[in-house]
Every structure is written in C-alpha cells, then in structure tokens.
Amino acid sequence: MTNPPPVQHRRISVRRRLLAMLLALFLTGLGALYLLVRGYAHQTADTTYDQLLRASVLSMADSLQLVRGEWQMDMPYAALALLEQAPRDRVFYRVAAAGGTLISGYAGLPAPPASANAEAADSPQLYEAAFQGEPVRIAWMERKIAGPRETETAIIQVAQTREARDALAASILWQGTLALLGFTAAVLALAYWGLHRSLSPIQRVERELAGRSASDLHPIAAPVPEELDNLVHSLDGFMARLSENLDTLRLFIAEAAHQLRTPLAALHAQMEVALDEEDPAEQRRSLLAVLRNAEKLSRLVNQLLSDASVIHRSNVRQFHPVDLAELLRQAVYDTVPQADPQPDVRLHLPDTADGTAADGAAAEGAAEGAAAGAPPAGRSATVLGDSLMLREAFKNLIDNALRHGATDDGHIDVRLDRQGGDWRITVSDQGPGIPPALANTAFERFARGPNPRAPGAGLGLSIIKRVVDTHQGRLNLSNRVGGGLDAVITLPAISDHA
C-alpha cells in the first residue's frame, strides 16, 4: 500500500495579493471618477450651449414689436449664427402669439411643457423634446407688450439638436479619462515600488537564512520593520528551542554511547570467558554474570529510551486531564512484580472527598490490591498532564526506592494526598538516604550515588525532574529522621472530582 501523495497547498504571494487589492481599489475609484467626469462633461456642454440658446431667445425677444396691434420682428440672424457654428447641428425657432397664432418659424416645434413655471417665463427657460425625429434642447420665454386695449403676449422658442453638445461632452470625457488613466498608472507604479520597498526586509531575512549553514541557528541579524518584529522574534525563539533540542540530542547520543560502551565491552569479555571455560560450574557462573550484565544493559537501554521519550513529549506538551490515583496503581503494578525479592510496598490513596487518606487497614488492602493488579478504586485525583510521562516518573520514583532504599525488614510507602490546591505524591523508603554532598547533583543525567556498584544508570531522577518541571510541579528529596528518604512530587490540581 503506497502512501498518499502529499497535499499541495496553494502558495499565496503577498505581493500579488496586495497588488490585486490595490488594483481593485483603484479600478473602483477609477469607475467612480469616470462617472463623475462623465456627468461633469455633459453638464459643461449643456451649460455652454444653453447660454447660447438663452442669448438667442433674448435677442429674438428684443427684436419683437407690436405695431398697430400686429406683431412684427426684425430677425436677429447674428444670434442664430452662433448656434449654427456647430457643423452637425440644426437650429429651429418658433414665435407665436399667446393664442397659438404663428408669427414666424416652425409651426410644429413642441410647446413648453405644462409644468413650466409661467411666473418665470419672462426670462429664458429650457426643456428637452423631440422634433423631426431628433432630440432637441429648447429655450423659450414670453414677451409681453402693452397694446391699445390690453397687454399682448408672445412666446419665443429656439431649439438646437444635441450633436454639438454631445460631441463636446465626449471630448471632455475622453480628455478626463486619459488624465485618470495616466494618474492611475502613475499611482500603481508608485504603489508597486513602495510595496517592493516595504517587502525588501522579508527578502533580506530570506537571503540571510538561505546563506546559513544547516547548523547555524543564531538569531536573525537583518534589520526589520516593526510589523515583522513578532515574526522574527518567533523565528528566533524557534531556532533557540531547536538549537537547545539539538544540543540535548548530541549530549544524549554522546552520553548514551559512553554509557553503553562499558557494559557492552564487559558483556563481550564475559562471553569470551564463558566460551573458553571448560569447567561446567565455572561456565555457569560466567553465564550468570553475562545474564546479570545483560539485564543491566537492558535496563540502561530502557531508561535511555524512556529519557528520549520524555524529552520529546516535554517539547510537544499535549496535556489532558489524568487521574493520579490510577497512574500510581499502574506504576506500582508495573514496577513491584519485577523486583527480586518481592518488596513490601504499601500504596495509600485518598478515600475521602477532601483527599485525606483512608485508615491503615484500607491503605494496606489497597497496596496489596495494587501489587496484585486489582486494587480498589479511590477518589479521583485529577491534574492536567501527559499520562505517559507521569507514569514513567512514578515508575522511576518507585524503582529508585526499590533499588536504593529497600531493606530486608522494611517497607516502602507510596502515598497520594491533597495539600491545598495541589496533589502530593510521596514515596518513602527506609534506606540510607541521600548524602548532602550529592543533593545538588542528584537530578543531573547519569548522576550516580556514592556507591558505584549500586544498580542503576543514573537517569531515573533526571527523568522524574524533567517530567515534574514540564508539568509545573515541584520535586523534593529529604532524608528522614532515623533513616530513609522522602521523595515528594507536588502537582497542581485542576478539580476535586474527575
């Protein structure tokens, strides 16, 4: 069965994304400005030609007279000539009495709309209409002249087709659009240049990292703007953690090689002795020595693997609510049956709601049940943590007590109780305790006690210390009055009930 191909994530270019956003912004602005320029162009063209229409209407109104009750007009051709300068436009006019009698001009020219303001008709007004199948712009006004019996009124209209004004509006719009396009191109070029300059610190960081060797994990020295401080700080922190992990790995490999070299050499030598031995009794003793060294080597390898696992999990830190009582039962069950001879291990678990221990008989019964693999359940003692790491710490704590603190007539107490907002795990033995001179180095990796022949690889306490520190707890070793050692782990509780 082949592995599925890796998922190809779509790469996102910050430069292209920002440029696309800027382009969309400018195109939106350009569209809005285009509409404004278009409106301005038509307004300007209408204003220009409307002034000519008004002037023509006023000239015709001034030339209109009432003589002996009849309307007479001296046609002002100069006024109409201004409108006829547009080569594609046609000009129409109409002069009629208030009753509708045509005085001069085109009879079919549309009359002013009914909504026209009659009170303002003594000055030119404008409206849109259609004449002879073409849209026209019409200016009109009323001319009132006192007659012999009453005041007579005439209506003057001058119309012009829209070709000239539409052409003027299109010319203004085209020139404005060219200016807008040039401005937009210049702004986009400046934006691209500014964006390139703004992203250059990222490229400097990229060049610095690309030019480094695989082992160079020093902080980034390239200057960056304020917006990239958090990113560079995170990268520096990541490289610092990676450097620390690599140093730990190198130290682990070197120490593991050193620790494994001696027992492997001894094992090899003892095997050679056993092979050369002809006496069956001596050969058996040699093979037993090989077996003991193989067991020590197996324990060393297991502790090295446990140490490596704890280091890895302490960096990952995937914590969940875990029950300390259950973990302690598992640790006792995993550790006690491997000891030879079988020790007297007493497990004390909380049996009341406030975390206080049960009575002695119940505690001993719990311990016996734990050693047998079927202990009674106590009240839940919950912390937030990694169950595998905590179980390894408890197993190493109990194993240390079995190897260094067990006596023929003594016993080992494993106790879980509540202390304020914390849960406390105490492993007490009746051994020689820890010399004061070794108290400061007891938690170092491969640290050994005063007796070099004592069993163990010197990794147990360092594993416990790393687990406790990862869980923000405390580890304390104290010699007991009258002999023995109390190893106490304190972990913050998250709940009284799981």
N, C-alpha and C positions, 0 to 999 in steps of 0.2 A: 504494500500500500504506500503510494507516494504521498509526500506532504503537499498540501495545497500551496499554490503559488502565493508569494507574499502580496498583501493588499497594496495596490498602488494608490497612494494618496495624491490628490491633485495639488500641485505646487502652486502657491499663491505668491505673486510678485507684488511687494508693497509699492514699488514704483509704478507698475502698471495700474494697480488699483487706485492709487492717488491720482494718477493722470486721468484715468477714466472718470473719477469723481469730479475732478476739475473741469474736464471736457463737458461732462453732463451739466455741471453748474453753469459754465459759460454758454453752452448751447441754449439752456433755458433762459438765461439772461439775454442772449442774442435774440431769441424769439420774441421776448417781451419788448426789447428795444426796437426790433423790426416793426412790431405793431404800433409802437409809439411814433416812430419815424413815418410810417405809412399814414397814420392819422394826421400828423403834422404836415406832411406833403399835401394831402388833399385839402386840409384847412388853409394852407398857404395859397394854393392855387385858386381855391374858391374866393378867398379874401381879395386876391389881386384882380381877378376878373369881375367879381361883384362890385368893386369900386368903379370899374369902367362902366358896368351896367347902370349903376346909380347915376354916374355923371351923364350918361346918355339920356336917361329918363329926365333928369333935371333940365338938360339943355332943350329937350323937346317940350317940356312943360313951360319953359320960359318963352319959347317961340310961339306958343299957342295964344290966340287972341279971340275975343268975342266982338265982332263988328256988326252993328245993326241987327243983333240977335242971331248972327250966324258965326259959326266957328271958322277961324282962319289960322293957318300955321305956315310959317316960313321954315321949311325943313332944314334942320341943322346937320348937314351931311358930314361935317367935320367930326361931330360926336360919334356918328355911326362908323366913320372911317377908322377910329381907334379899335373898335371891335372887329372890323373886317381885316385887320392886320394878320390875324391868325389864318393861314392859308387854307386849313381844312375846315374851318368853322363857317357856318351861315348865320346871318343875323335877320331877325324878323321884328316888326313893330306893329302896333295897333293903337289908334287913337279913336275913341268913341265917346259919344255923349252918355250921360248917366242913364238915359233911357235905352241905350243899346244902339243908337244910330251911329253907323260907321262914319268917322270923319276922314281917316286916312289909314292905310296899311292893310294888313291881312285880317280878313273878317273871321277866319276860323281859329285864330290864336286863343288858347284856353283862357277863360276868365279867371280872376283871382278866386281862391277857394273861399267857401262860405265862412270858414273860421278866421278869415283875415280880419285884422284889427282895423275897423273903419275909422276909429278916432285918430289913429296914427297914419292914416292914408295920405296926409299932406306932406309926408316925407317918403322916400323910396323904400319899398319892402320887396322881399324876394320869396320865391317859391319854385318848386320843381314841378315839371309837367312833361307831356309828350306832344310833339307836333310833327305832322307829316312822317310819322314812324320813327322819330328820333327823340331821345331825351334832351330837354332844353332847360336852361335856367332863365327864369323870367323875373325882371324887376318892374314894378308898377307903382303908380301913385295917382292921386286925384288932384285935378287943377280946378279951383273954384274962382269964378269971375262974376262980379256983380253985373247983372243985366238991367234992362229998362224996368222990368217988373219984378224980377226975383234973381237970386243968385243961381247961376248955371254951373254945372259940374261936368268935367270931362275926365275920362280915365285914360292914362297913358301907360302902355306896356312895351317893353323892349325885351326880346328873347334872343338867346345865343345857344347854339349847340355846344356839347361838352368836349369835343375833341381837343381843343387847345388846352383847356384846364386839365383834362386827364393826361395829356402829354406832359404838361408842366409838373403835375404831381408825380408821374412816373420818373421824370428826370431827377426831381428832388429825392425820390425814394431810392433810385439807383445810386446816386452820389452818397446818400446817407448809409446805404447798405455796404458800399465799398469801404467807407470810413469805419463802419462797425466791424467788417471782416478784417481789415487791417489792424484795428485796435485789438480784436480778439486774438489774432495770430501773434501780435507782439506780446500780449499778456500771457498767452500759453507758452511762448518761448521763454519768457522770464520765469514763469512758473516751473517749467521743466528744468531750467538752470538752477533755480532756487531749490527744487526738490533734489536735484543731483548733489548740490552742495550740502543739503541737510542730511542726505543719506551717506555722505562720504565718511562720517565716523564709523558707521557699520562696516564699510569696506576696509577701513583701517584695522578694525578689530579682526575682520576676516583674514586680512593679509598677515596680521601678527600671529594668529592661531595657525594659519596654513604654513607659516615658516618655522613653526616649532618642531622639535623632535618629539617622539612619542612619550618620552619620559619627562618633558618639560611641563610641569603643572604649576608654574609660578603665576601669581596674579597678573591680570591683563594690565599692561602699562600704557596702552594707547589712550589719549585723552578723548573723552566722550561728553556729549551734552547732558544736561540734567535729566532729560527724558530717558536716557539709556543707563542711568546710574543703577537702577534696580536690576536691570538685566545683567549688566556687567558684575554687579555685586553677587547676584545669584550664580553666575558662571564661576566667579572666583571661589564662592563657597562650595560649589560642586567640585571644583578641581582640588580644593583643600581637603574635602572629605575623601575624594578619590585617591589623593596622594597619601592620606593617612591610612586608607584601606590597603593600598599597595605596600606601604611600609610595614603594616601589620602582617600582610601576606608574606613579604620577603622574610621578616623576622620569624614568622611561623615556620616557613619552609626550612630556614637555616637551623632553628632550634629543633624542629622535628627530625631533620637529618642527623643532627648531633645526638639527639636522644635515642634514635633508632640504631645508630651505628654500633654503640657499645653492646646492647643486648643481642643484636644480630651476630656480632663477632663472637660473643660468648656462646651463643647457640651453635654457631658453626664449629667452634673449638670443642664443645661438649659432644657434638655429634661425631666428630673425628675420634675423640677418645672412646666413645661407645663402640664405634666400628672397629677400633683396634683392640678393644678389650676382649680377652678370651675367657676370663672367669665369668660365668653367668651372674653371680651375685654382684660383682663389680659393674658388669654391664647393665644390670637392672638399676643400680644406684646412679649410673651415668644417665640412663634413660629417664629416670625420675627427675634428675637435675635438668635435663632437657625439657621435660614436661613443665617443670616449675618456671623455667625461663620463658617457655612458650606462652604460659599463662600470663606472666608479667608483660611479655611483649604484646599479647592480645589486649591486655588491659590498657597498655600505653597507646596502642593504635586506636582503641575505642575512645579513650579520653581525648586524643588528638582530633578524631573525627567529631566528637562532641564539642570540643573547643571551637573547631571551624564552623560547625553548625550554629553555635551560639553567636559567634562573631557575625555571621551572615544575617541571622534573624534579628540581632540587635540593630542592624542597619536598616532592615526592612520595616520593623515595628508595626506589625499588623495585630493589634490588640483587640480582644473580645472579653466579655465577662467570663470569668473562670471560677470554679469552686475550689478553694484551697483545701478543704477537708477531703474532697475526692482525690485531689492530686497527691496529698500526703498518704492516703491509703494506697494509692498506686505505687508511690515511691517506696513505701515500706514493703509492699508485696514484691516489687521488682528487686529490692536490694537484700532483704533479710535471707531469703532462701539460698542465695549464692554464698553466704558466709559459712565458713567451716572453722570451728564448730558452730552450731546454731546458737546465736546470742539471745539474751533476754531483752527484747525491745518492747517498750510499753508506749502505746500510742494514746494520747489524751486529746480528744476532740471536744469542741463546745457542744453542750447538750441543752442549753437554755437560750431563751430569746435574746438575752443581753450578752451572750458569748462566753459566759462562765463555764468552767469545766464541770463534768459530771463527777460523781463520787468515785473513790478509788476502785471499787469493785467493777463499776461500769466501765471505767477507763481501762482497767486490765482486760476486761472482756472485749473491749473494742480493739485493744492491741493484739490479743490472741486472734480475734477475727481477722484483723488486717494481715497478720502473718499467715493465716490460713487461706487468705484470698476472699473471704466473705464477711467483711466487717459490717456492723450495724451502721446505718446512716445517721449522722449527726445533723445539726442545724447548718444551713448553708452559710459559708463564709466567702463572700464574693469580692473579687478585685478585678480590675481591668488589666489584662495582660496576655502574654503568649503562653499557652498551656504547656507546650513542649519545652520551652526554655525554663519555666518554673519547675516542671517535673525533673529536668536534668539537674537544676540547682538543688532540689530537695534530695535527689538520689545521691549526689556528690556529698551533701552535708551529712546524710546518714552513713554513707560509705566511709567518710573520713572518721566519724565517731567509731564505727566498727573496727577500722584498721588501726587507729591510734589511741582510742580511748576505752576499748572493751577490756574487761578483766574477767578472770575465771568466776568470781563470785559477785560481780557487779552487774549492773543493768544500764540500759540506755533509754532515756525518756525523750519522746518526740511529742511536743505539746503545741497546740494551737489555741490561742485565746485572743480576746479583744482588749485593746488598750486605747481608749479614747476613740479617735477616728481612724485607727489603724488596726490591722491584724498582725499578730506577732507569732512567729514560728520559732520555737526554741528546741534545740537538740542538746541534751545534757549527757555527758559521759562521766566515768569515774577513772579516767586515765591520768597521765602525768600533767596534762595541761600544755600550755604553750610558753616557752621561755620568753621573758620580757625582751631579750635582745632580738628575737625574731618577730616581735609583734608588728614592726613597721614594714617588714618584707614578706609577711605571710601570704599576702594577696598577689604577689608577683608570679608570673608564669614560670613553671619549673622550679619554684622555690621549694626546698626540702627542709625538713626538720633537723634537729641536732644529731639524730641517729641516721647515718647514711644507709644503713641496712634495712631501715623500715620500709614496708611495702608502699608503693605509690609512685606516681610520676611527677608530683608537684604541680598538677594542673587543676586539682579539684577546687581549691579556694579561689583561684583566679577565675574559673568558670562561674562560680557562685557570685563573686564580686561583680562580674560583668552583667550577669542576669539581674542582680539587685539594682545596680545603677541604671540599667535600661528601664526598669520599672519604677524609677524614682523612689526607691526604698533605701533602707539602711541595713548594714551588716556589721555586727559587733561580736568580737571574741573576748571572753573574760574568764579568767581562772576562778574556779570555785574554791570557797574556803573548805579546807580538808581534802582537796584534790579533785581533779576533774576539770572539764571545760564546758562553758555555756556558749554555744554558737546561736546567735539570735538574728533572725531576719524580720524586719518590720516593713510591711507593705500598706499603702493607703487603701482603705476600704471604699467601695462605691455604694454599698447597700447593706442593710441589715438582713434582708431576705432575698434570696436569688429568685 
